[in-house]
Amino acid sequence: MSEKISLVVMAAGIGSRFGKGIKQLTPMGPKGEIIMDYSIYDALKAGVDRVVFIIRHDLENDFKEIIGNRIAKYCPVAYAFQEKEDLPAPFTVPEGRTKPWGTGQAILSCKEIVDGPFIVINADDYYGKGVFENLVNFLKQTPAKSNGRFNFCMSGYKLKNTLSDNGGVSRGVCKVSKDGYLESITETHHIEKTAAGAGSVQDDGSVLPLPLDASVSMNMWGLTPDVFPVLEKKFVSFLQKTPADNLKAEFLLPTILDEMLKENKATIRVLPTDAAWFGVTYAADTPVVQEQFKKLCDEGVYPAGLFGKA
């Protein structure tokens, strides 16, 4: 297995028409940098060796023009493609389905490209300084397998550092053991700030309270290629169980990793961080995030102008 570490950026969810209104490509930095620029900059500084973008074929030319070709001047870049049609035999796309099958399928799409440890991130999330170092160090220092289980890791954020002032968000709420390992992860929707701290708004209007210091996942994982055969097997099972008329069903990476924990196939070390997440969930978040990046640049945390932006 290659000892080089890849950064896998899940970007297939970007809208098919680039330009104004696509949140992942909205200029955020003082020189027009997008959020991906900052994540990749931090990852390379931390010791990541190359970047793998997961996109769709219809995005390829525009994606390369906007960011891919710029990044390729600074590090090796590869592309994997996630399409809704990429299904194992004998499955076919149900009539009416318009989107790919979720983050689990996204990671499967790079199984022929990634042959060493890798870090997974979302294209439209800023994860904070110092966070990539934690995952790189884990992947470099930890054996891929011990006691019959695969060794993975994740970045654990405090819920209070991942909320939006402009509406509810979805987060993977984690149960973490006393010795710092993930015990379970529960996808929780409609999390909002409340007078008491934070809570998940239920369908009946009631609010399930959540502690502000709860550990949550922002889909930042440290994995090894050992996950690919598991994903392949579980994707088949997922497709077998999904009704044909469920056109929005998603094969989600956190769900699969949670199953691997329950099946005693993996351990997942939670690497806690006090870093604040930035992201544009709502249009009203944009000026706030732009101001945050301006502040970071003014303080010298980042240079103004990353990867050829001037």
QUINOR-V764324 format. One line per field, one symbol per residue. ss: DSSP state (~ for helix, > for strand, _ for the rest). A space follows every 10 residues. Layout:
# QUINOR-V764324
ss = ???
This chain:
# QUINOR-V764324
ss = _>>>>>>>>> __________ __~~~_____ ____~~~~~~ ~~~~~~___> >>>>>_~~~~ ~~~~~~~~~~ ~____>>>>> >_________ __________ __~~~~~~__ _____>>>>> >>__>>____ ~~~~~~~~~~ ~___>>__>> >>>>>>>>~~ ~__>__>_>> >>>>>>____ >>>>>>>>>> >>>>__>>>> >_____>>>> ____>>>>>> >>>__~~~~~ ~~~~~~~~~~ ~_________ __~~~~~~~~ ~~___>>>>> >>>____>>_ __~~~~~~~~ ~~~~~~~~__ __________
